[in-house]
């Protein structure tokens, strides 16, 4: 009986580690957060992501649950032949034909709630893109309510974001998120401007729901600008994973946090690009970005 090639085994472990790391980046979770949610140690997760050591099915299931995916998402590419055929067909269309195809698919299969959708504006993007500042200003200009999805999720659950994640994990949080989205769309049929969490695009079912009920705009910026704006706002969350036992932020934390941000943005860029419109806020003042945003959103009802 021929023994397994150790080179193949190392390649498999390296690929598995890369997938765990990629899903963690897409979710915007630190290794410390994943360890807490999965019950696995940070050291073990570091070994897994580095392609070292053996990984049990139970450990993979624990990591997958914490990431709010199935174990199959980690073990296989989960290709869908029918979807690949459709994508091949759509790839031959120009932008105008793609817009027409999108409308036809939405109306034929109930994938879009067109009534009032374009009056409900949802801003997507990472922290520091200007979602809150520009969203509040746009809502004032249009004379519609401005809401933050995170606050509405807390309202739905009757507790804070931290408690939701602590008690229910990522899966429970996403359930409250979808319920909040449906309620907001129903309550604001005449128009609203809403900000969303940066990771909403990484949940296919939730992002599909968002796009079916809201006109989505990606507020885009460079990783460096995202980081500088977050720090300027006094938000130190990007550095939490780099605090020492004395509570002080470790030297070099800025560089590590920026590298994490680059990975997150890279893993989500194609997802953010699915938005109906894009506004690049890089090197733009708030006033300039607001004008750009006003230009890309549908006209308000009169």
N, C-alpha and C positions, 0 to 999 in steps of 0.2 A: 504494500500500500504506500503510495507516494505521499510524503509529508507536505504540508502547506508551505508555500514559499513565504518566508518571513518578510520579504520585500513587499509582497502583496498585502500582508497583514498591516505593515506600517503605513502603507498608502491608504488602506481602508480607515485606520484609526485617524490619520491626518485629515482625511476627507470628512469624517464624522465630527472631528473637533472643529473644523472650519465651519461646518453647518451649525453647530451649537453656537459658535462665536457670532456667526452672521445673524442668526435669529435673535440672539441677545442684543446685538447692535440695532437690529430693526425695531425691537421692542423698547430700546432706550434704557435697558436695564444694566446696572453695574454687575460685576461678578458677585459682589457682596449681596446685592438684592436677590439675584438668582439663587444664591446659596440659602438665604433666609426663606425664600418662598418654596424651595424644593426640599429643604432638609438635608441637602448635601453640603459637604465642606467646601470652602473656597479653594483649599489646596487640591482637592479632588477635581473640582471644576477646571482649575488651572491646568492640571495634568490632562484632562479630557480635551480641552481646547488646544493644548500643545501636541496632541496626538500620542500621548504616552500612556502606558498601562492598559489593563483590560477594563472594559465597561460592561456592567451587567444590564440585562433588560430592565430590571427594577429601577436601576439608577437612571436609565434613559427615560423611562416612563415618568419618573419624578421630575426630571428636568423638562420634559415635554409639557407636563401639566402646568408647571410654573410659567412656562413660556406661552401657555394657552394654545398649544398646537397638539397634534397627535404624534405618536412615536413614528408613524409612517412618514411624516413630514421630515423627520431627521434621517430616516433609513433609505428613502428612495426619492427620486426626482418627481414622482407622482405626475407623470406626463398624462395629458388627456388628448388622445388622438383626434377626437372630434373638434376640440378647441384649436388644436394645431392646424387642422384643415381650414377652419374659419379664419384664423389669423393669417394663413397663407393667402387666402382670397382677399382679405381686407388690405393686405400689404401691397396689392396692385392698384389700390384706389388713391386718388389724389385727395387733398384736404377737404374740398367741397363734397366729394362723394362719400368720404368718411363721415362727415357731419350728417349727411342724408341717411347713411346706413345706421348711424347711432339712433337717429330719431325713429326709423322704421323698427329697429330691434326693440327699443323701449316701448313703443306703442303696441307692437305685436305680442310681446311676451310679458307685458306688465312690469318691465324693469325700471320704468320711470314714472313718477307722478308729476306730469308736466304742468298740471294746474297750479299756478302760483309758485312753481319752483324757482323761476328766475327772479322773483321778488324776495326770496330768502337767500341771503348771501352768507356763505360759510368760508372763513379764512383758515387755511391750513399752512403748516410750516413749522420749523423748529422755534424754540424759545429765542427771543432776541430779534425776530424778523420784523417786529412792529405790529403784530396782530391786534393787541389790545389798544394801542394808541391810534392806529389807523382805523380799526373797527369802530371805536367809539366816535371818531370824527365822521366817518362815513354814515353811521346811523343818524347822527345829528343832521347832516346834510340832507338825508333822505326823509327825515322825520319819522323814523321807525325805531322800535326798541333795539337796544344793544344788550346782548347777553353773552356770558361765558359758559361754554358747555360744561366745564369742570364744576362750576357752582351748581348747575342744573342737575348734574349727576349726584352731587351731595344732597341736593333737595330730594331727588328721587329715592335715595337710599336712607335719608334721614340721619346721616352721619358724615364725618369728614373723609377726605380722600384716603388719608393714611389708614383710618379704621376700615374702610371698604376693602383695601388691599390686604390688610392684616387679617380680617375676618373671612374674606371671600376669595382672595387671590385675584390673579389676572382674569380668569374666566368669569368670576362674579362681577368684577368691575365692568367688563365688557357687556354683560347682561344689563346692568343699570344704564350703561352708556347708550345702548340701542333703545331702551325704553324711553330715555330722556329725549333722544332724537325724534322718535315718533311723536311724543307729546309736544315738543317744541314746534314741529312742522304743523301739527293740528291747531295749536293755540295761536300761531302766527301766520295764518294763511295769507294775510294781506301784506306781509313783509317783515323782515327782521335782519339784523346783521349779527352774526355769531362767530366767536373764536372757538377753535378746537384744540385739543391736545396734540402735540407733535407726533405721537405714535399712532394716531387714528388711521392713517393710511396703511399701516402694516397689518390691519385686520380686514381681510378681504370682504367678509360679510358686512361688517360695520361701514367700511368705506363705500361699498355698493349702495347701502342704505342711505348714507349721507349724500351721495351723488344723485340718487333718485329723488330726493326731497329738497336739495339745496344746490344753488349755483356756487361751485367751489372755485376759489382763487388761491393759488399758491403764492405766498409772500416769500420771496427768495432773497438770500444774502450769502456772502462768503462765510466759511467757518470762522475766520478771524473776526468778522463783524458781528456774527452771532455771539461769539464769546465776549467781545468787548462790551456789547450792549447789555448782556446778562450781568456782567460784573458791575457795570455802571449803575444797574438797577439794584445792586446789593444782594443779588441772588447768588448764594454760594453753593447751591446744590451740585454743580458740576465737580466740586472739589471734595464732596463728602467722603468719597471712597479713598481719598488721600490724606485724611486726618490721622495723626498719630494718637497714641494712648493719652497724651496730654491735651488732646483737642486741637492742637495746632496743625495748620495745613503744612504738609511736607514740602520740602524744597523740590522744585521741578514739577509741582502739581499742575501749574498752568499749562506746561507743555503736554503732560499726559492727558489733561482734560481736553485740550484742543485736538489731540490725536483721536480721542474717543469721539469727539464731535465730528471730525472728518469721516470716521468710519460710519457713524450713524447716518450722516447726510448722504454718503455714497451708497449705503444700503437702501435708502429710501428715495433716492433721486428719481428713479423711474416711476415710483408710485406717486410722488408729488406731481410729476409731469402729467398724470392723468387728469389733473384739475381742468376745469373749463377755461381758465385763463391764468396767466402768470404775470406777476409784478415783481421786478427786480428792484429791491430797495437798497442795493449796494451803492455806496457813495452818493446817496440821494437824501435830501432833507425831508423832514416829515411833510412839509407843504408840497414838495415835488412828488413824493410817493403817493400822497392823497390824490393829487391830480391824475397820476397814472392809474390809481385804483378806480377812480370815478370813470375814467375812459373805458375800462375793460368790463365793468359790470353792466348788466342790462339796465335800460332806462326805467326809472321808477314809475309806478302807475299814478295817474292824475285823476 
